[in-house]
Amino acid sequence: MSDDLSELYQEVILDHSRSPRNFRTLEDATSAAEGHNPLCGDHFTIYVKLDGDVIREVTFQGSGCAISKASASIMTETLKGKTKVEAEKIFHRFHDLIMTGGNGGAEMGKLAVMAGVHKFPMRIKCAILPWHAIEACLKGKKDPVSTE
């Protein structure tokens, strides 16, 4: 990855961390799930409003490092309007992206900014935490999820 592209990706992550999108409680959520990373203290609740199998609204609330907050913010923007099946596919592509740094391709959109996380193994759990929480949310699981 070029230095210019790496710098741009860092700026996008910082922007989403400082001004997270969809950072609020969703009062009329049809499902919610909590995610916690006990090693670093990241703690989020993901709220989803479903219309059948379509994610009509997705928000989050909580606290965490810049990586986890940016990941949650970009995730909410990415998954809005997607079906549960589409969300699951995106989750698996995102997981592969942050584990390997592989080519996210155009279909990853803004999520591609997280590709560099693979260089920092301790930060992978930060990036994936909100995704595990939304996966639990979409599957109707009530117990909090953890990265441990």
Solvent accessible surface area in square Angstrom, and as a share of the most:
residue,aa,sasa,rsa
1,M,119,0.53
2,S,67,0.43
3,D,124,0.64
4,D,119,0.61
5,L,71,0.35
6,S,35,0.23
7,E,113,0.51
8,L,100,0.50
9,Y,41,0.16
10,Q,108,0.48
11,E,93,0.42
12,V,34,0.20
13,I,20,0.10
14,L,62,0.31
15,D,61,0.31
16,H,1,0.01
17,S,20,0.13
18,R,173,0.63
19,S,63,0.41
20,P,29,0.18
21,R,70,0.26
22,N,26,0.14
23,F,72,0.30
24,R,104,0.38
25,T,58,0.34
26,L,19,0.09
27,E,157,0.70
28,D,79,0.41
29,A,32,0.25
30,T,85,0.50
31,S,19,0.12
32,A,44,0.34
33,A,6,0.05
34,E,61,0.27
35,G,0,0.00
36,H,65,0.29
37,N,4,0.02
38,P,71,0.45
39,L,119,0.59
40,C,70,0.42
41,G,42,0.41
42,D,2,0.01
43,H,67,0.30
44,F,1,0.00
45,T,32,0.19
46,I,0,0.00
47,Y,36,0.14
48,V,0,0.00
49,K,73,0.31
50,L,37,0.18
51,D,81,0.42
52,G,64,0.62
53,D,82,0.42
54,V,34,0.20
55,I,0,0.00
56,R,120,0.44
57,E,36,0.16
58,V,0,0.00
59,T,0,0.00
60,F,0,0.00
61,Q,59,0.26
62,G,29,0.28
63,S,65,0.42
64,G,29,0.28
65,C,36,0.21
66,A,37,0.29
67,I,28,0.14
68,S,0,0.00
69,K,40,0.17
70,A,0,0.00
71,S,0,0.00
72,A,0,0.00
73,S,0,0.00
74,I,0,0.00
75,M,0,0.00
76,T,0,0.00
77,E,67,0.30
78,T,32,0.18
79,L,1,0.00
80,K,78,0.33
81,G,45,0.43
82,K,66,0.28
83,T,44,0.26
84,K,63,0.27
85,V,95,0.55
86,E,74,0.33
87,A,3,0.03
88,E,54,0.24
89,K,117,0.50
90,I,12,0.06
91,F,15,0.06
92,H,104,0.46
93,R,94,0.34
94,F,0,0.00
95,H,67,0.30
96,D,80,0.42
97,L,5,0.02
98,I,0,0.00
99,M,91,0.41
100,T,77,0.45
101,G,24,0.23
102,G,29,0.28
103,N,146,0.75
104,G,11,0.11
105,G,32,0.30
106,A,103,0.80
107,E,112,0.50
108,M,6,0.03
109,G,48,0.46
110,K,100,0.42
111,L,1,0.00
112,A,19,0.15
113,V,11,0.06
114,M,0,0.00
115,A,9,0.07
116,G,22,0.21
117,V,5,0.03
118,H,59,0.26
119,K,125,0.53
120,F,123,0.51
121,P,97,0.61
122,M,142,0.64
123,R,86,0.31
124,I,24,0.12
125,K,73,0.31
126,C,4,0.02
127,A,0,0.00
128,I,8,0.04
129,L,0,0.00
130,P,0,0.00
131,W,0,0.00
132,H,56,0.25
133,A,0,0.00
134,I,4,0.02
135,E,36,0.16
136,A,3,0.02
137,C,2,0.01
138,L,22,0.11
139,K,116,0.49
140,G,42,0.40
141,K,111,0.47
142,K,169,0.72
143,D,110,0.57
144,P,85,0.53
145,V,30,0.17
146,S,55,0.36
147,T,20,0.12
148,E,110,0.50
